[in-house]
Amino acid sequence: MAEQNGVKVVVDRDKCMGHAICAQVAPDLMDLDDLGYNITEDLELPADQAVQAHRAADSCPEGAIRILQVGE
């Protein structure tokens, strides 16, 4: 079985509208400011956190969170 690669989480802060749903879905990964806007710096995560990262991205109504594969 092939080893699964990690992922990179990239947040487009200009698209974020402060819904804060991402932080509800993935509180360990997402950082918000006092108004609820995502201020998460680009993250490289191991494969075991990829599901949580994808849930955060999928929860964003603005599509401000992208998940990229690492190491391909």
C-alpha positions, -999 to +999 in steps of 0.1 A: +000+000+000+014+034-010+020+060+017-004+089+016+011+123+012+003+152+034-016+183+024-010+221+023-038+244+035-039+278+018-064+305+029-073+334+006-080+361+032-095+384+006-123+358+000-130+351+037-162+367+049-159+358+086-185+330+088-161+310+110-176+277+100-141+264+092-131+269+128-162+250+140-153+221+118-116+221+123-108+241+155-073+226+158-063+239+123-080+272+118-070+305+134-095+334+135-092+370+144-116+387+169-142+392+142-142+356+129-120+361+098-096+333+090-060+344+096-045+309+093-010+310+078-003+284+051-001+250+068+016+218+058-001+189+075+005+152+077-018+128+059-037+119+091-050+155+093-060+157+057-096+148+063-100+175+089-085+200+064-108+190+036-138+194+059-127+229+068-123+238+031-156+222+021-174+241+049-163+275+035-192+291+016-168+315-001-143+289-012-115+307+006-097+276+017-077+254-008-062+221-001-031+211-021-013+177-022+022+178-009+051+157-023+037+147-056 
